[in-house]
């Protein structure tokens, strides 16, 4: 598992949130909160930042990936929105665009542990690991960008 911090500037993060708003959809219980379609890496507003993420991954880890899917999630910490899942690819990535609190619910919940990750960081992990967004007794706006990655 890799954690890479300080990925984008505040301005770039805010632009991702602004640009995704008209693309966020409700998909039902299988996809809690709201989520964009899974081809965000082909959308003109997101090509450049997503390619920059892949470049940063290579620079930091030496891993070369090809993107198969990409999307942004919005969740608010409700317990009913727990959705344990895994990805059908080699690696999964979660980039934390906006997280609620400096030290609370920032990261991803795996079956065997909670991995903390600050806002503006990304984690890359084997895609077979079952995980979900964490819950919270407080309501908040949490935005993450996810990528399905295959070895390039």
Backbone as JSON, one array per atom type, in Angstrom:
{
  "sequence": "XXXXXXXXXXXXXXXXXXXXXXXXXXXXXXXXXXXXXXXXXXXXXXXXXXXXXXXXXXXXXXXXXXXXXXXXXXXXXXXXXXXXXXXXXXXXXXXXXXXXXXXXXXXXXXXXXXXXXXXXXXXXXXXXXXXXXXXXXXXXXXXXXXXXXXXX",
  "N": [[0.85, -1.18, 0.0], [0.52, 2.21, -0.8], [0.92, 5.58, 0.22], [0.53, 8.79, -0.86], [1.19, 12.11, -0.37], [0.04, 15.59, -0.47], [-0.89, 16.22, -3.18], [-2.23, 17.98, -5.06], [-2.73, 21.56, -5.6], [-4.62, 23.83, -3.47], [-6.37, 25.3, -5.08], [-6.59, 23.65, -7.36], [-7.82, 21.41, -6.22], [-10.29, 22.52, -5.39], [-11.34, 23.16, -7.88], [-11.74, 20.6, -8.97], [-13.87, 19.74, -7.34], [-15.84, 21.65, -7.99], [-16.11, 21.2, -10.78], [-17.1, 18.6, -10.86], [-19.7, 18.65, -9.87], [-22.1, 18.9, -11.63], [-22.03, 16.35, -12.66], [-22.41, 14.41, -10.77], [-24.33, 11.69, -9.71], [-27.17, 9.84, -8.41], [-27.12, 6.47, -7.69], [-28.41, 4.44, -6.39], [-28.69, 1.88, -3.76], [-26.44, 0.21, -4.03], [-24.42, 1.9, -4.75], [-23.56, 4.14, -2.7], [-24.35, 7.5, -1.55], [-23.44, 9.99, -3.86], [-22.28, 9.65, -7.23], [-20.07, 9.99, -10.01], [-20.19, 8.99, -13.5], [-18.18, 6.2, -14.65], [-16.04, 6.88, -16.32], [-14.42, 9.11, -16.06], [-11.79, 9.86, -16.57], [-11.74, 10.32, -19.25], [-13.13, 12.59, -19.67], [-13.1, 15.98, -20.66], [-12.57, 17.99, -18.64], [-11.23, 16.6, -16.7], [-9.14, 15.08, -17.66], [-6.45, 16.13, -17.63], [-5.82, 16.54, -14.75], [-6.08, 13.88, -13.83], [-4.23, 12.48, -15.36], [-1.97, 13.73, -14.37], [-1.97, 12.69, -11.77], [-1.33, 10.0, -12.3], [1.24, 10.37, -13.31], [2.53, 11.38, -11.01], [2.31, 9.14, -9.35], [4.01, 7.34, -10.7], [6.42, 8.74, -10.48], [6.79, 8.75, -7.68], [6.68, 6.04, -6.93], [7.57, 4.37, -8.94], [5.87, 2.73, -10.27], [4.0, 1.88, -13.13], [1.01, 2.63, -14.56], [-2.1, 1.85, -16.23], [-5.17, 3.38, -16.75], [-8.34, 2.04, -16.12], [-10.89, 2.62, -15.21], [-12.52, 5.51, -13.78], [-13.78, 7.78, -11.34], [-15.7, 10.15, -9.4], [-16.66, 10.27, -6.02], [-19.2, 11.32, -3.77], [-19.85, 11.44, -0.42], [-21.52, 11.43, 2.81], [-21.07, 10.39, 5.31], [-23.09, 8.84, 6.47], [-24.33, 5.97, 8.15], [-25.94, 4.15, 6.79], [-24.93, 4.24, 4.29], [-22.77, 2.59, 4.02], [-20.81, 0.55, 2.0], [-19.4, -2.14, 1.3], [-16.82, -3.26, -0.78], [-14.84, -4.41, -3.6], [-12.4, -3.99, -6.22], [-12.27, -4.67, -9.75], [-9.53, -5.0, -11.0], [-5.97, -4.41, -11.17], [-4.82, -2.62, -9.22], [-6.26, -0.3, -6.9], [-7.08, 3.13, -6.46], [-7.52, 5.81, -4.23], [-8.17, 9.15, -4.07], [-8.18, 11.8, -1.89], [-10.07, 14.35, -2.13], [-11.63, 16.22, -0.7], [-11.98, 16.16, 2.71], [-13.64, 15.64, 5.86], [-12.73, 16.38, 8.55], [-9.76, 17.3, 10.34], [-8.57, 15.08, 11.78], [-10.34, 12.95, 11.83], [-12.24, 10.38, 10.52], [-10.84, 10.44, 8.12], [-9.74, 8.83, 5.5], [-9.69, 5.37, 4.48], [-11.74, 2.59, 5.14], [-10.82, -0.64, 5.68], [-11.34, -4.23, 5.67], [-9.77, -5.27, 7.74], [-8.63, -3.1, 9.02], [-8.36, 0.48, 9.59], [-7.24, 2.82, 7.36], [-5.6, 5.72, 7.64], [-5.64, 8.78, 5.9], [-4.7, 11.93, 4.87], [-6.54, 14.86, 3.76], [-6.1, 15.75, 0.35], [-4.35, 13.75, -0.32], [-3.36, 10.55, -1.69], [-4.15, 7.08, -1.76], [-2.84, 3.99, -2.81], [-3.66, 0.72, -3.47], [-3.77, -2.92, -3.42], [-6.29, -4.15, -5.52], [-8.02, -6.19, -4.77], [-8.56, -5.99, -2.09], [-11.07, -5.67, 0.28], [-13.12, -2.89, 0.96], [-14.45, 0.28, 2.23], [-16.02, 3.54, 2.43], [-15.54, 5.48, 5.41], [-17.8, 5.82, 8.25], [-19.6, 8.34, 10.15], [-20.65, 10.07, 13.13], [-21.29, 12.63, 12.64], [-22.5, 14.82, 10.08], [-21.15, 15.45, 6.87], [-19.39, 16.73, 3.97], [-17.75, 14.67, 1.84], [-15.42, 14.22, -0.57], [-14.08, 12.1, -2.96], [-11.78, 10.89, -5.39], [-11.64, 8.15, -7.44], [-9.66, 5.58, -8.9], [-9.4, 2.85, -11.11], [-6.73, 0.81, -11.66], [-4.45, -0.74, -13.88], [-1.59, -2.79, -14.34], [0.89, -1.35, -16.37]],
  "CA": [[0.0, 0.0, 0.0], [1.27, 3.46, -0.9], [0.23, 6.84, 0.52], [1.24, 9.93, -1.44], [0.58, 13.32, 0.18], [0.2, 16.89, -1.13], [-0.98, 15.92, -4.61], [-2.61, 19.16, -5.83], [-2.9, 22.82, -4.88], [-6.0, 24.04, -3.03], [-7.14, 25.74, -6.24], [-6.88, 22.48, -8.19], [-8.82, 20.59, -5.5], [-11.59, 23.2, -5.46], [-11.81, 23.03, -9.26], [-12.28, 19.24, -9.12], [-15.19, 19.71, -6.7], [-16.75, 22.47, -8.79], [-16.35, 20.58, -12.08], [-17.83, 17.33, -10.76], [-21.06, 18.83, -9.37], [-23.18, 18.5, -12.56], [-21.83, 14.97, -13.09], [-22.72, 13.5, -9.67], [-25.64, 11.06, -9.85], [-27.52, 8.84, -7.4], [-27.19, 5.18, -8.38], [-29.09, 3.45, -5.57], [-28.01, 1.36, -2.57], [-25.15, -0.39, -4.34], [-23.48, 3.01, -4.86], [-24.07, 5.14, -1.76], [-24.04, 8.9, -1.81], [-23.56, 10.3, -5.29], [-21.08, 9.24, -7.94], [-20.06, 10.26, -11.45], [-19.98, 7.8, -14.32], [-16.84, 5.65, -14.4], [-15.07, 7.2, -17.38], [-14.03, 10.5, -15.81], [-10.47, 10.1, -17.16], [-11.95, 10.7, -20.65], [-13.86, 13.87, -19.67], [-12.12, 17.07, -20.88], [-12.21, 18.72, -17.42], [-10.52, 15.74, -15.75], [-8.0, 14.39, -18.3], [-5.17, 16.64, -17.15], [-5.5, 16.2, -13.36], [-5.94, 12.44, -13.64], [-2.92, 12.11, -15.92], [-0.97, 14.21, -13.42], [-1.93, 11.73, -10.69], [-0.58, 8.83, -12.78], [2.64, 10.79, -13.38], [3.02, 11.45, -9.64], [2.47, 7.76, -8.87], [5.23, 6.79, -11.3], [7.54, 9.47, -9.89], [6.94, 8.39, -6.27], [6.73, 4.6, -6.67], [8.13, 3.62, -10.07], [4.81, 1.9, -10.85], [3.42, 2.43, -14.35], [-0.36, 2.12, -14.62], [-3.09, 2.25, -17.23], [-6.46, 3.59, -16.09], [-9.48, 1.37, -16.75], [-12.09, 3.36, -14.79], [-12.29, 6.62, -12.86], [-15.01, 8.44, -10.94], [-15.69, 10.9, -8.14], [-17.72, 9.93, -5.06], [-19.56, 12.23, -2.68], [-20.56, 10.78, 0.68], [-21.68, 12.32, 3.96], [-20.81, 9.7, 6.57], [-24.22, 8.09, 7.01], [-24.08, 4.54, 8.32], [-26.67, 3.41, 5.77], [-24.18, 4.32, 3.04], [-21.65, 1.63, 3.99], [-20.88, -0.3, 0.81], [-18.17, -2.92, 1.18], [-16.6, -3.66, -2.18], [-13.48, -4.53, -4.13], [-12.35, -3.55, -7.61], [-11.82, -5.69, -10.71], [-8.35, -4.46, -11.68], [-4.77, -4.77, -10.39], [-4.72, -1.72, -8.08], [-7.26, 0.75, -6.75], [-6.56, 4.38, -5.93], [-8.47, 6.78, -3.69], [-7.6, 10.48, -3.84], [-9.06, 12.5, -0.96], [-10.2, 15.74, -2.59], [-12.11, 16.99, 0.45], [-12.35, 15.32, 3.83], [-14.39, 16.46, 6.79], [-12.09, 16.87, 9.76], [-8.32, 17.02, 10.27], [-8.11, 13.81, 12.34], [-11.49, 12.08, 12.06], [-12.86, 9.82, 9.31], [-10.06, 10.72, 6.93], [-9.1, 7.62, 5.04], [-10.53, 4.3, 3.96], [-11.94, 1.48, 6.05], [-10.62, -1.97, 5.12], [-11.9, -5.26, 6.56], [-8.93, -5.54, 8.9], [-8.07, -1.89, 9.63], [-8.68, 1.78, 9.01], [-6.03, 3.48, 6.88], [-5.75, 7.17, 7.66], [-5.01, 9.51, 4.8], [-5.17, 13.31, 4.95], [-7.03, 15.55, 2.57], [-5.09, 16.03, -0.69], [-3.43, 12.63, -0.47], [-3.96, 9.4, -2.35], [-3.63, 5.77, -1.41], [-2.89, 2.99, -3.87], [-3.66, -0.56, -2.79], [-4.24, -4.03, -4.25], [-7.72, -3.97, -5.74], [-8.82, -7.27, -4.19], [-8.85, -5.68, -0.69], [-12.44, -5.2, 0.49], [-13.05, -1.6, 1.66], [-15.59, 1.19, 2.15], [-15.83, 4.86, 3.05], [-15.89, 5.42, 6.83], [-19.01, 6.52, 8.7], [-19.36, 9.35, 11.16], [-21.87, 10.55, 13.78], [-21.5, 13.99, 12.14], [-22.69, 14.9, 8.63], [-20.1, 16.23, 6.21], [-19.19, 16.48, 2.55], [-16.48, 13.98, 1.57], [-15.23, 13.98, -2.01], [-12.92, 11.3, -3.32], [-11.65, 10.48, -6.78], [-11.15, 6.77, -7.46], [-9.16, 5.05, -10.17], [-9.03, 1.45, -11.27], [-5.45, 0.83, -12.34], [-3.84, -2.01, -14.28], [-0.15, -2.68, -14.65], [1.11, -0.88, -17.74]],
  "C": [[0.89, 1.24, 0.0], [0.36, 4.62, -0.49], [1.1, 7.96, -0.02], [0.49, 11.19, -1.02], [0.84, 14.54, -0.71], [0.2, 16.77, -2.65], [-1.24, 17.18, -5.43], [-2.62, 20.41, -4.96], [-4.35, 22.92, -4.4], [-6.89, 24.46, -4.2], [-7.51, 24.57, -7.15], [-7.92, 21.58, -7.53], [-10.2, 21.21, -5.6], [-12.18, 23.11, -6.87], [-12.38, 21.64, -9.51], [-13.68, 19.15, -8.52], [-16.21, 20.47, -7.53], [-17.12, 21.75, -10.09], [-17.16, 19.29, -12.0], [-19.3, 17.51, -10.39], [-22.15, 18.42, -10.38], [-23.1, 17.04, -12.99], [-22.19, 13.95, -12.0], [-24.16, 13.0, -9.77], [-25.9, 10.13, -8.67], [-27.79, 7.53, -8.13], [-27.92, 4.12, -7.57], [-28.19, 2.89, -4.48], [-26.63, 0.77, -2.86], [-24.04, 0.67, -4.42], [-23.97, 4.14, -3.97], [-23.62, 6.56, -2.09], [-24.33, 9.22, -3.27], [-22.22, 9.99, -5.95], [-21.2, 9.63, -9.41], [-20.04, 8.93, -12.2], [-18.51, 7.39, -14.22], [-15.83, 5.87, -15.51], [-14.59, 8.65, -17.27], [-12.68, 10.84, -16.45], [-10.55, 10.46, -18.65], [-12.69, 12.03, -20.79], [-12.86, 15.02, -19.77], [-11.68, 17.81, -19.62], [-11.32, 17.91, -16.49], [-9.31, 15.01, -16.35], [-6.68, 14.83, -17.68], [-4.89, 16.29, -15.69], [-5.32, 14.7, -13.14], [-4.62, 11.96, -14.23], [-1.78, 12.58, -15.01], [-0.85, 13.25, -12.23], [-1.12, 10.49, -11.09], [0.91, 9.15, -12.87], [3.26, 10.83, -11.98], [3.23, 10.05, -9.06], [3.76, 7.16, -9.41], [6.47, 7.43, -10.66], [7.83, 9.0, -8.46], [7.21, 6.9, -6.05], [7.45, 3.8, -7.76], [7.11, 2.72, -10.75], [4.19, 2.61, -12.04], [2.04, 1.8, -14.55], [-1.11, 2.64, -15.84], [-4.42, 2.33, -16.5], [-7.55, 2.84, -16.85], [-10.8, 2.06, -16.41], [-11.69, 4.48, -13.85], [-13.61, 7.33, -12.57], [-14.78, 9.23, -9.66], [-16.89, 10.46, -7.32], [-17.95, 11.11, -4.13], [-20.3, 11.39, -1.66], [-20.63, 11.75, 1.85], [-21.56, 11.61, 5.3], [-21.95, 8.91, 7.15], [-23.92, 6.6, 7.05], [-24.79, 3.71, 7.25], [-25.92, 3.38, 4.43], [-22.94, 3.43, 3.01], [-21.85, 0.72, 2.78], [-19.55, -1.02, 0.63], [-18.03, -3.4, -0.25], [-15.12, -3.86, -2.45], [-13.55, -4.15, -5.6], [-11.82, -4.67, -8.5], [-10.72, -5.09, -11.6], [-7.14, -4.87, -10.82], [-4.66, -3.95, -9.1], [-5.89, -0.74, -8.09], [-6.59, 1.97, -6.12], [-7.72, 5.19, -5.38], [-7.69, 8.07, -3.45], [-8.62, 11.26, -3.01], [-9.09, 13.99, -1.31], [-10.6, 16.64, -1.43], [-12.55, 16.01, 1.52], [-12.86, 16.2, 4.96], [-13.6, 17.12, 7.91], [-10.6, 16.53, 9.7], [-7.92, 15.62, 10.75], [-9.22, 12.78, 12.5], [-12.08, 11.65, 10.72], [-12.11, 10.15, 8.02], [-9.3, 9.47, 6.54], [-10.11, 6.63, 4.51], [-10.56, 3.16, 4.95], [-11.79, 0.17, 5.28], [-11.17, -2.98, 6.11], [-11.08, -5.42, 7.83], [-8.35, -4.3, 9.57], [-8.6, -0.64, 8.93], [-7.36, 2.43, 8.61], [-6.3, 4.98, 6.81], [-5.0, 7.79, 6.5], [-5.55, 10.94, 4.84], [-5.77, 13.8, 3.64], [-5.86, 15.84, 1.64], [-4.01, 14.95, -0.76], [-4.14, 11.52, -1.23], [-3.32, 8.13, -1.81], [-3.81, 4.85, -2.62], [-2.75, 1.65, -3.18], [-4.12, -1.67, -3.73], [-5.77, -4.04, -4.32], [-8.59, -5.05, -5.13], [-9.18, -7.0, -2.72], [-10.25, -5.07, -0.56], [-12.38, -3.95, 1.37], [-14.35, -0.82, 1.49], [-15.18, 2.56, 2.69], [-16.23, 4.76, 4.52], [-17.19, 6.16, 7.12], [-18.62, 7.53, 9.77], [-20.68, 9.71, 11.84], [-22.23, 11.97, 13.31], [-21.68, 13.94, 10.63], [-21.63, 15.81, 8.04], [-20.12, 15.95, 4.72], [-17.81, 15.89, 2.36], [-16.43, 13.71, 0.08], [-13.95, 13.18, -2.22], [-12.95, 11.02, -4.82], [-11.02, 9.1, -6.76], [-10.72, 6.38, -8.85], [-9.0, 3.55, -10.06], [-7.8, 1.44, -12.15], [-4.98, -0.58, -12.67], [-2.38, -1.77, -14.59], [0.05, -2.36, -16.12], [2.26, -1.55, -18.44]]
}
